[in-house]
Amino acid sequence: MDKQLSIDQLTSKLCWLFAVVGMFRGDEIDCIDLSHEQFSINPQVAILPIALPKEKRRMGRICKFATIHAHANPSLCPVATLKEYLDRLPMGDDLVPHRKDPAVLVRPLIRDKCDLRKVVGPDTTNRHIGTITDLLERPRSAPRPRARAIGASAASKNGTPVNEIVVQASWSSSVMVDSF
């Protein structure tokens, strides 16, 4: 089904699924490093290294890892969408300096829709997320819901313990879950 989508549509879908399912910020999606030795994908799961995320440990930058599982519905499957997206990326060693630390070289996931060899920033990633979120029905006066909040709400409604949501979303406390 994703094969019928344009690269722009596929990128928006991928970013939105990661924001909802993984409760990622646009900045975190932008920092996924395909060149990291622990990056992996198979039909059931993807392990995503996030280079230099917002969180720090002992005052230093870290690399954190997120595990995304497949969904039974192929149209909603973030792993299948990621696989299709990766199949469209150009092959080769296209390492670039990380925007947060030029000494760190990465192969970023999200690319420019017109030139897949070029990388984009978190503003573009957030626009991709907003493109899909804007398709959701809501009252005219209601603000656009945050994709991370949609994911946290769905996880909570499906019985995921609050402490697991806090960890997945990298929130400081359960108070953040309530505010989202």
Order of alpha helices (4+ residues) and beta strands (2+ residues): alpha-alpha-beta-beta-beta-alpha-beta-beta-alpha-alpha-alpha-alpha
